[in-house]
Amino acid sequence: MMITKQSYNDLKEYWDFQRKIEYNREVLKEQVEKRMSGMVYGETGQLSDESLYDFMWSKIKEDDMDEPPTGWIPKDENYRLWNEEYPTKKSLPKPKGRPVVLKAKNI
């Protein structure tokens, strides 16, 4: 369930901090999946992405966290504001005007 306007206004600092945590979780999870998947080994063999993520997340301190950029929308609906909608798919905008047709000259 999204964060309501009333709840956000009443608990602004709390929700801003929760969204900061969620942003850093998303960034770490993405980095683990893209850059480290299948490349880290422990005592018992290859570490899964989830166990690597859990290990790395446990080492992150509050001072190490980045602020979410302006316009960031969380993937988890529970951390979205009342006026945010997560884009379902990225598509190019429809072109405006007539289509351009190129014709070659006969020489």
Buried (B, 14 or more C-beta within 10 A) or exposed (E): EBBEEEBBEEEEEEBEEBBBBBBBBBBBBEEBEEEBBEEBEEEEEEBEBEEBBEEBBEEEEEEEBEEBEEEEEBEEEEBBBEEBEEEEEEEEEEEEEEEEEEEEEEE
